[in-house]
Amino acid sequence: MNQILSATKITVSKMRISILFNVIFAMILMTSVNLSFGQTASITITNSSIGGSTVLGSNNYNSGAEKTWTQSGISFGGKAITCNITNTPTTGATTCQYIQAQATNGVIYNTSALPGRIISIQFTGTASVASSCYGGTSRLVNSTAANYIVSGTQIGTAQTNTTYTWSTNASDNYTYFCILRGTSAQYFSSIVVTYAVTPSITGTATTSAFTTIFGTASTAQTFSISGSGLTDSLKAIAPTGFEVSKDSSTYKDSVAFAQTSGSASGRLSIRLKATAAIGSYNSVSVTLKSTGATSLFITTPSSGNAVNTPPPTITGTATTSAFSTTYGTASAAQTFTISGSNLTDSLKAKAPTGFEVSKDSTNFKDSISFVQTSGSVSGRLSIRLKASATVGSYNSKTISLTSSGATTLYITTPASGDTVLRKSLTITGISVSSKYYDGNTTATISGTPSLVGIVGTDNVTLNSSSVTANFNNANPGSNKAVTI
């Protein structure tokens, strides 16, 4: 007894193992099938979708002539099918609601390939004698009238049910079908053909050329993209040096457009990064990809795509305030911040006639240089009228800032108010003698006159010959003013 019980236990254990293995295998198989299906679509064929009696006629098989129609871009055909209100299964019907298929001869099929492999074909209607379903990779019924020969491979078995679904195997890859009526008339209310939708991506294949200078992102180009039959998001991946955006605002190396019910669409913006290295970016591609779909590449032209070296640039104040001084004395200096970028040479400041410049507000010269480091330079430029500037106007004069390859920048004085005034000199070494009232203003000068306040080596001559002197009036007085 113990031995029998033990054997029974062993048998049960084996059964459990077998059942568990079968369950696991079935789960794996189901998972495999679902994965292979991906997204699906279906076309429902009804009396109405065919075109009713306009296409089917009224109780007229038309000697087996092919009747054709199109649904969802797919062409269909049928032979020995019609519409018969009298024999329709719906009591009291006044319009054709069913597709009537003639006994033995009635066939319904597609004449252009479905866009994906057929997964299932379901019919709903009446039945008493079995109908059969066939699948294949090319048209299964000839277009010749009264030719009812059906090629292809039978799917499953003939069915007498009022509703039945024929399912294909994943390896069949059928894109054509045919339903053949049995030995008595059949009334179909609907035939639903379900097929796999192959994931696909659409979008522009090429761009216009992208150009920019290093440090500045290029102008973006925007394209419409879409995907259908997707099981995953639609991803856009930028090549080196580029970035992409789905809102024309936030740019990244890659972006994803979420799919809903297998579809995704949006506007993809592409541009060269501000940090893209200097060089050419010809014939490079932004990749659009999604699981199971053939990748689409948006490619730049074969020439003209470049990140260029930025041009040398000089920046600084454009105008000064007015400069004014007296001959012999330098004017007050005005100081400005200047800078240069992407330079290959020093930044030079050159003063116009009458002015001088300095980079330390101490040592003033006709021109000075600011040395660039790694293309950049900045400093403080001081400008003033020279002490030796001749008397006159210095309006609208320009200090030039230059560097090789850069556009010259001019710092300009105002259109008025820039002046060097004459300097007054003082005569010393003479005196006026006092005199008794004589009724006139004549004054007598004594001593040797000389000039005080001559600037530098200026040659100023004092002509003391034929000099006259006069008191301001003839009245007696002291400390009277004398004009010489």
C-alpha positions in Angstrom: 0.0 0.0 0.0 2.8 2.3 0.9 4.6 1.5 -2.4 1.4 2.3 -4.4 0.9 5.6 -2.6 4.5 6.5 -3.2 4.2 5.7 -6.9 1.0 7.8 -7.1 2.8 10.7 -5.5 5.6 10.4 -8.1 3.0 10.3 -10.9 1.3 13.4 -9.5 4.6 15.2 -9.2 5.4 14.4 -12.9 2.0 15.7 -13.9 2.6 18.9 -12.0 5.9 19.4 -13.6 4.4 18.7 -17.0 1.5 21.1 -16.4 3.9 23.8 -15.1 6.2 23.3 -18.1 3.2 23.6 -20.5 1.9 26.7 -18.8 5.3 28.3 -19.0 5.7 27.3 -22.6 2.3 28.7 -23.4 3.1 32.0 -21.7 6.3 32.2 -23.7 4.5 31.4 -26.9 1.7 33.9 -26.2 4.3 36.6 -25.4 6.2 35.7 -28.6 3.0 36.0 -30.6 1.9 39.3 -29.1 5.3 40.7 -29.7 5.2 39.7 -33.3 1.8 41.3 -33.8 2.8 44.8 -32.6 0.1 47.2 -33.7 -2.9 45.9 -35.7 -5.5 47.4 -37.9 -8.7 46.0 -39.3 -11.1 46.5 -42.2 -14.7 45.6 -41.8 -16.6 44.6 -45.0 -20.3 45.1 -44.9 -23.1 45.5 -47.4 -22.8 49.2 -46.8 -19.0 49.4 -47.1 -19.2 47.6 -50.5 -21.7 50.1 -51.8 -25.0 48.2 -51.3 -27.1 47.3 -54.3 -25.2 49.9 -56.4 -22.3 47.5 -56.5 -23.9 44.2 -55.5 -27.0 44.5 -57.6 -30.4 43.3 -56.4 -30.7 39.5 -56.4 -28.3 39.4 -59.4 -25.2 37.2 -59.3 -24.4 38.6 -62.8 -23.0 35.3 -64.1 -20.0 35.5 -61.7 -18.7 38.8 -63.1 -16.3 40.4 -60.6 -17.7 43.1 -58.4 -15.1 45.4 -57.0 -14.8 48.1 -54.3 -12.1 49.9 -52.2 -11.9 50.3 -48.5 -9.0 51.9 -46.5 -7.0 52.0 -49.7 -7.3 48.3 -50.3 -9.0 46.9 -53.4 -11.5 44.1 -52.9 -13.5 41.8 -55.2 -16.3 39.3 -55.1 -18.0 36.9 -57.5 -21.5 35.4 -57.2 -22.4 37.8 -54.5 -25.5 40.1 -54.4 -28.1 41.8 -52.3 -31.5 40.2 -51.9 -34.0 42.1 -49.7 -36.6 39.3 -50.0 -34.3 36.6 -48.6 -32.4 38.8 -46.1 -32.5 37.2 -42.6 -33.9 40.4 -41.1 -37.6 40.2 -40.9 -39.4 43.1 -42.6 -36.2 44.6 -44.1 -36.7 47.2 -46.8 -33.0 47.6 -47.7 -30.2 45.2 -48.2 -28.4 44.6 -45.0 -26.4 41.5 -45.8 -24.0 40.3 -48.4 -25.6 37.2 -50.1 -23.1 34.7 -51.4 -24.3 32.1 -53.9 -24.0 28.5 -52.9 -20.7 26.9 -53.9 -19.7 29.9 -56.1 -19.8 32.9 -53.8 -16.3 34.3 -53.1 -15.1 37.5 -51.3 -11.4 38.4 -51.5 -8.9 41.3 -51.8 -7.2 42.2 -55.0 -4.4 44.4 -53.6 -2.1 43.4 -50.8 -2.9 44.3 -47.2 -0.1 46.5 -45.7 0.7 43.8 -43.1 0.4 40.1 -42.6 -3.2 38.9 -42.0 -3.7 37.9 -38.3 -7.3 36.9 -38.4 -10.5 36.9 -40.5 -13.8 36.9 -38.8 -17.3 36.5 -40.4 -20.7 37.0 -38.9 -23.8 35.9 -40.6 -25.9 32.8 -41.2 -24.6 29.3 -41.9 -25.8 25.9 -42.6 -23.2 24.6 -44.9 -19.5 25.3 -44.2 -17.6 28.2 -45.6 -13.8 28.0 -46.1 -11.0 30.6 -45.8 -7.8 30.7 -47.7 -4.6 32.8 -47.4 -1.7 33.6 -49.7 0.9 36.1 -50.7 -0.7 37.0 -54.1 -4.2 37.4 -55.5 -6.2 34.2 -54.8 -9.1 34.5 -57.3 -8.8 35.3 -61.0 -10.7 38.3 -62.3 -12.2 36.3 -65.2 -16.0 36.0 -64.9 -17.4 32.7 -63.6 -13.8 31.6 -62.7 -14.2 30.4 -59.2 -10.9 28.6 -58.8 -9.3 29.7 -55.5 -5.6 29.3 -55.0 -3.7 29.7 -51.8 -3.6 27.7 -48.5 -6.7 26.9 -46.5 -6.7 28.5 -43.1 -8.1 26.2 -40.4 -11.2 24.2 -41.3 -14.5 25.0 -43.0 -17.1 26.5 -40.6 -20.8 26.4 -40.2 -21.0 28.8 -37.2 -22.8 32.0 -37.5 -19.7 33.8 -36.1 -16.2 32.4 -36.5 -12.6 33.7 -36.5 -9.9 32.1 -38.6 -6.5 32.9 -37.2 -3.2 32.6 -39.0 0.3 31.6 -37.8 3.0 34.2 -37.4 5.1 32.5 -40.0 2.4 32.5 -42.7 2.8 36.1 -43.8 -0.4 36.1 -45.8 -1.4 39.4 -47.2 -4.3 38.0 -49.4 -7.4 36.1 -48.3 -10.5 34.6 -49.8 -13.8 33.3 -48.3 -15.5 30.6 -50.4 -19.1 29.8 -49.7 -20.3 26.2 -49.2 -23.1 24.3 -51.0 -25.9 26.6 -49.9 -26.3 30.4 -49.9 -24.7 32.3 -47.1 -25.7 35.8 -45.7 -22.7 37.7 -44.3 -23.5 40.7 -42.1 -19.8 41.5 -41.7 -16.3 40.2 -42.5 -13.5 41.7 -40.4 -10.0 41.3 -41.7 -7.3 42.1 -39.0 -3.7 42.6 -40.1 -0.4 43.5 -38.5 0.7 47.1 -39.0 4.4 47.4 -39.6 5.8 50.3 -37.6 6.8 53.0 -40.0 8.3 56.5 -39.8 7.8 59.4 -42.2 9.5 62.8 -42.4 11.8 65.0 -44.5 14.9 63.3 -45.9 17.2 66.3 -46.3 17.7 69.7 -44.7 19.1 73.0 -46.0 22.6 73.8 -45.1 23.4 74.9 -41.5 26.0 77.6 -40.9 27.0 79.5 -37.8 30.0 80.8 -36.0 31.6 79.2 -33.0 29.8 80.2 -29.8 26.4 80.8 -31.5 23.8 78.2 -32.2 22.7 78.1 -35.9 19.2 79.0 -37.0 17.0 76.0 -36.4 15.2 74.2 -39.2 11.9 72.6 -38.3 10.2 69.5 -40.0 7.0 67.5 -39.5 7.6 63.9 -38.5 5.3 61.1 -37.8 5.1 57.4 -37.1 2.4 54.8 -37.4 2.0 51.2 -36.2 4.4 52.0 -33.4 4.8 50.1 -30.2 7.3 52.5 -28.7 8.0 56.3 -28.8 9.5 57.9 -31.8 13.0 59.0 -31.0 15.1 61.7 -32.7 18.9 61.4 -32.1 21.2 64.3 -33.2 24.6 63.6 -34.6 27.7 65.2 -33.0 27.6 69.0 -33.1 23.8 69.1 -33.5 20.9 69.3 -31.1 17.1 68.7 -31.5 13.9 70.0 -29.9 10.3 69.2 -30.1 9.1 72.6 -28.9 11.7 74.9 -30.7 12.8 76.0 -27.2 14.4 73.2 -25.2 17.2 71.6 -27.2 18.9 68.2 -26.3 21.0 65.5 -27.9 17.9 63.4 -28.3 14.1 63.8 -27.8 11.2 61.4 -27.9 7.7 61.8 -29.2 5.3 59.6 -27.3 3.0 57.3 -29.4 -0.7 56.9 -28.7 -2.5 53.9 -30.2 0.5 53.3 -32.4 0.7 56.9 -33.8 3.1 59.7 -33.0 3.6 63.0 -34.7 5.2 66.4 -34.1 7.5 69.2 -35.2 11.2 68.4 -35.0 13.6 71.4 -34.8 17.3 70.8 -35.6 20.2 73.2 -35.2 24.0 73.3 -34.8 25.0 73.7 -31.2 26.7 76.9 -29.9 29.4 74.6 -28.6 29.9 72.7 -31.9 33.6 72.6 -32.9 34.8 74.7 -35.8 34.6 72.6 -39.0 32.3 71.1 -41.6 29.1 69.2 -40.9 28.2 67.9 -44.3 26.2 64.7 -44.9 25.5 64.0 -41.3 22.1 62.6 -40.2 19.6 63.0 -37.5 18.2 59.5 -36.8 14.5 58.9 -36.3 13.9 55.5 -34.8 11.3 53.4 -33.0 11.2 49.7 -32.1 10.5 47.5 -35.1 10.5 50.4 -37.6 13.0 51.1 -40.3 15.0 54.1 -39.2 14.6 57.4 -41.1 17.6 59.7 -41.6 17.3 63.4 -42.0 20.6 64.3 -43.7 22.4 67.6 -44.1 23.6 68.6 -47.7 26.9 67.4 -49.0 28.3 70.9 -48.8 27.8 74.2 -47.0 27.3 73.0 -43.5 29.9 74.7 -41.2 30.8 76.2 -37.9 33.1 79.0 -38.8 35.7 80.9 -36.8 34.1 84.0 -35.3 35.4 87.3 -36.8 37.6 89.5 -34.7 35.5 92.0 -32.8 36.3 95.2 -31.0 33.9 96.8 -28.6 33.9 100.1 -26.7 32.3 103.5 -26.2 31.4 105.3 -29.4 31.5 108.9 -28.2 33.2 111.1 -25.6 32.2 114.2 -23.7 33.7 117.5 -24.9 37.4 118.1 -24.2 38.5 121.7 -23.3 41.8 123.1 -22.1 44.1 126.1 -22.3 47.2 125.9 -24.5 50.1 124.5 -22.6 48.0 122.4 -20.3 46.7 118.9 -21.1 42.9 118.5 -20.7 41.3 116.3 -18.1 41.4 112.7 -19.3 38.3 110.7 -20.1 38.6 106.9 -19.6 36.7 104.1 -21.3 36.5 100.3 -21.2 37.5 98.7 -24.4 37.8 95.0 -25.4 38.4 92.6 -28.2 37.5 89.0 -28.9 38.6 86.4 -31.4 41.7 88.6 -32.1 44.8 87.4 -33.8 46.7 90.6 -33.1 47.0 93.3 -30.5 44.3 95.9 -30.1 45.7 99.3 -31.1 44.4 102.7 -30.1 45.6 105.6 -32.2 44.9 109.3 -31.3 44.1 112.0 -33.8 46.2 115.2 -34.1 46.1 117.1 -30.8 45.1 114.1 -28.7 47.0 111.4 -26.8 46.1 108.1 -25.3 47.1 105.9 -22.3 46.4 102.5 -21.0 47.4 103.3 -17.4 46.2 106.9 -17.1 49.8 108.0 -16.6 51.9 107.5 -19.7 50.2 109.2 -22.6 51.3 108.6 -26.2 50.1 109.1 -29.8 49.2 105.4 -30.0 49.3 102.4 -27.6 48.6 98.6 -27.9 46.7 96.2 -25.7 48.2 92.7 -26.1 45.6 89.9 -26.7 45.7 86.5 -24.9 43.9 83.5 -26.6 42.1 86.0 -28.8 40.8 88.2 -26.0 41.9 91.5 -24.6 40.3 94.2 -22.4 41.5 97.4 -20.8 40.9 101.0 -19.8 41.7 103.6 -22.5 42.3 107.2 -21.3 42.1 110.0 -23.8 43.0 113.7 -23.5 44.0 116.8 -25.4 47.7 117.3 -25.4 49.4 120.2 -23.6 51.0 121.0 -26.9 47.8 120.9 -28.9 47.5 124.1 -30.9 44.8 126.6 -30.2 41.6 125.8 -32.0 38.6 123.5 -32.4 38.8 119.7 -32.0 35.2 118.8 -32.7 34.2 115.4 -34.3 37.7 113.9 -34.0 38.1 110.1 -33.8 40.3 107.8 -31.8 40.6 104.6 -33.9 40.7 101.1 -32.3 42.1 98.5 -34.7 43.2 94.9 -34.9 44.0 92.6 -37.8 40.8 91.4 -39.5 38.5 93.3 -37.2 36.2 96.2 -38.1 37.7 99.4 -36.8 35.9 101.1 -33.9 36.0 104.9 -33.7 35.6 106.8 -30.4 34.4 110.3 -31.6 34.5 113.6 -29.8 31.3 115.7 -29.9 30.4 118.0 -32.7 31.0 121.1 -30.6 32.7 122.3 -27.4 36.1 120.6 -28.0 38.6 123.5 -27.7 42.1 124.6 -26.9 42.0 128.2 -25.7 44.8 130.8 -26.0 47.1 131.1 -23.0 47.7 134.6 -21.4 51.3 135.7 -20.9 52.5 138.1 -18.2 55.0 141.0 -18.8 57.5 141.6 -15.9 60.6 143.8 -15.4 59.0 147.2 -15.9 57.4 149.9 -13.8 55.5 153.2 -14.3 56.9 156.4 -12.8 54.7 158.7 -10.7 54.2 162.2 -12.0 52.6 165.5 -11.1 49.2 166.4 -12.4 49.6 167.8 -15.9 46.2 167.4 -17.3 47.0 164.4 -19.6 47.2 160.6 -19.3 50.7 160.0 -20.6 52.7 157.6 -18.4 56.4 157.0 -18.4 57.7 153.3 -18.3 61.1 152.3 -17.0 63.0 148.9 -16.8 63.6 145.9 -19.1 60.4 144.0 -20.0 60.2 140.2 -20.2 57.5 137.5 -20.8 56.4 135.0 -18.2 54.3 131.8 -19.0 55.9 130.8 -22.4 55.1 127.1 -23.0 58.1 124.9 -23.6 60.3 126.0 -26.4 57.7 128.3 -28.0 59.4 131.3 -29.6 57.6 134.4 -28.4 59.1 137.8 -29.1 58.2 140.9 -27.1 58.5 144.1 -29.2 59.1 147.0 -26.7 59.9 149.7 -29.2 57.5 152.5 -29.8 55.6 151.4 -26.7 53.2 154.0 -25.2 51.6 154.0 -21.8 48.6 155.8 -20.5 46.9 156.2 -17.2 43.2 155.4 -17.2 42.4 159.1 -16.8 44.1 162.5 -16.2 42.8 162.9 -12.7 45.2 162.9 -9.7 45.3 159.7 -7.7 47.3 156.7 -6.5 47.5 153.1 -7.8 46.0 154.1 -11.0 45.7 151.6 -13.9 48.0 152.0 -16.8 47.5 150.7 -20.3 50.6 149.9 -22.3 
